[in-house]
């Protein structure tokens, strides 16, 4: 997704974010984004574990 941005584009985006939100609000936004990403990863991991567990249970039922 971000593979085509490059360093100059990233610097431009960060500079615009700093100008728009200000230095006080930017860390709060970063923390909120990090927390959201953490929750998303956790949910994805739990869903994957549930699906794998269900598949194992179905295989056990079929093998009996």
C-alpha positions in Angstrom: 0.0 0.0 0.0 2.7 2.5 1.0 5.5 1.0 -1.1 5.3 3.7 -3.8 5.4 6.7 -1.4 9.2 6.9 -0.8 11.1 9.0 1.7 10.3 12.5 0.2 6.5 11.6 0.1 6.6 10.4 3.7 8.4 13.6 4.8 5.8 15.6 3.0 2.9 13.7 4.7 4.5 14.0 8.1 5.1 17.8 7.6 1.5 18.3 6.5 0.2 16.3 9.5 2.3 18.4 11.8 1.0 21.6 10.3 -2.6 20.5 10.3 -2.8 18.9 13.8 -0.1 20.7 15.6 2.7 19.3 17.8 0.4 18.7 20.8 -2.3 16.7 19.0 0.1 14.6 16.8 1.2 12.2 19.6 -2.4 11.6 20.7 -3.3 10.7 17.1 -0.3 8.4 16.9 -1.3 6.6 20.1 -4.9 6.2 19.0 -3.7 4.8 15.6 -1.3 2.4 17.3 -4.0 1.2 19.7 -6.4 0.7 16.9 -3.9 -1.3 14.9 -3.1 -3.4 18.0 -6.8 -4.2 18.5 -7.2 -5.1 14.8 -4.2 -7.5 15.0 -5.6 -9.1 18.2 -9.0 -9.6 16.6 -7.5 -11.1 13.5 -5.3 -13.4 15.5 -8.3 -14.6 17.6 -10.4 -15.2 14.5 -7.6 -17.1 12.8 -7.2 -19.3 15.9 -10.9 -20.0 16.1 -11.0 -21.0 12.5 -8.0 -23.3 12.9 -9.6 -24.9 16.0 -12.8 -25.5 14.1 -11.0 -27.1 11.3 -9.1 -29.4 13.7 -12.4 -30.4 15.4 -14.0 -31.2 12.0 -11.0 -33.4 11.0 -11.3 -35.3 14.3 -15.0 -35.9 13.7 -14.4 -37.1 10.2 -11.6 -39.4 11.2 -13.7 -41.3 13.7 
